[in-house]
Amino acid sequence: MSKNQYTLGRYEGEYAILMEYGHEDNELSILKERVIAFANLGDRLSIQFDNIGNLKQVQVIKAKEDGKDTMVIEKEKV
C-alpha cells in the first residue's frame, strides 16, 4: 500500500483534479464524488491506494482556510 499527498486543485466535469504535493506538475484525476462531501479546493489530502492502485482511503490533512493552513481530522474510506 502506498500513501501520497495531493492538493485538491480544481474540478473538471465529474472529476476532481489533484496535484501531487511537491510535484505539482503531476496530476491525478479521481471522481469528484470521492472528495466533494468533505474536501474543499486547496485542501491537502493524504490518499492511500491498495495494491492494484485503487483508492482505499482519502483524508484531509491540511485545510485551506483564509489563506492559511489549518489541521483537521476528517477522513473518508472509499
C-alpha positions as CSV (number, residue, x, y, z in Angstrom):
1,M,0.0,0.0,0.0
2,S,1.1,3.5,-0.8
3,K,0.2,6.9,0.8
4,N,0.6,10.1,-1.2
5,Q,-0.1,13.7,-0.6
6,Y,-2.1,15.8,-3.1
7,T,-3.7,19.2,-3.2
8,L,-7.2,19.5,-4.5
9,G,-6.7,21.8,-7.4
10,R,-9.9,22.1,-9.4
11,Y,-12.9,20.3,-10.7
12,E,-13.4,19.4,-14.3
13,G,-16.9,18.0,-15.0
14,E,-17.3,14.8,-12.9
15,Y,-13.6,14.7,-11.9
16,A,-11.5,16.3,-9.1
17,I,-8.0,17.2,-10.3
18,L,-5.4,16.6,-7.6
19,M,-1.8,17.9,-7.9
20,E,0.9,15.9,-6.2
21,Y,2.3,17.8,-3.2
22,G,5.8,18.9,-4.0
23,H,5.5,17.8,-7.7
24,E,2.6,20.0,-8.8
25,D,3.1,19.1,-12.5
26,N,1.9,15.6,-11.7
27,E,-1.9,15.5,-11.7
28,L,-4.3,12.7,-10.7
29,S,-8.0,12.7,-11.8
30,I,-10.5,11.0,-9.5
31,L,-14.2,11.0,-9.4
32,K,-15.5,14.2,-7.7
33,E,-17.9,12.2,-5.6
34,R,-15.0,10.7,-3.7
35,V,-14.0,14.1,-2.1
36,I,-16.7,16.7,-2.7
37,A,-18.5,15.9,0.6
38,F,-15.6,16.7,2.9
39,A,-12.8,18.4,1.0
40,N,-12.5,21.9,-0.5
41,L,-10.3,23.4,-3.2
42,G,-6.8,24.0,-1.9
43,D,-7.0,21.3,0.8
44,R,-4.1,18.9,1.1
45,L,-5.2,15.3,1.0
46,S,-3.5,12.1,2.0
47,I,-4.5,9.3,-0.3
48,Q,-3.9,5.6,0.4
49,F,-4.0,3.2,-2.6
50,D,-4.5,-0.5,-2.5
51,N,-2.0,-3.0,-4.1
52,I,-3.5,-2.6,-7.5
53,G,-3.8,1.2,-7.5
54,N,-7.4,1.7,-6.4
55,L,-8.3,4.4,-3.9
56,K,-8.5,2.9,-0.4
57,Q,-8.7,6.0,1.8
58,V,-8.8,9.7,1.4
59,Q,-8.0,12.0,4.3
60,V,-7.9,15.8,4.6
61,I,-4.6,16.6,6.4
62,K,-4.5,20.4,5.9
63,A,-7.5,22.5,5.1
64,K,-7.0,25.8,3.2
65,E,-8.7,28.5,5.3
66,D,-8.5,32.2,4.6
67,G,-5.0,31.9,3.1
68,K,-3.5,29.8,5.9
69,D,-3.3,26.1,6.6
70,T,-5.2,24.5,9.5
71,M,-5.0,20.9,10.7
72,V,-8.3,19.0,10.5
73,I,-9.2,15.5,11.4
74,E,-11.6,14.2,8.7
75,K,-11.2,11.1,6.6
76,E,-13.3,9.1,4.2
77,K,-12.8,5.5,3.3
78,V,-13.7,4.7,-0.2
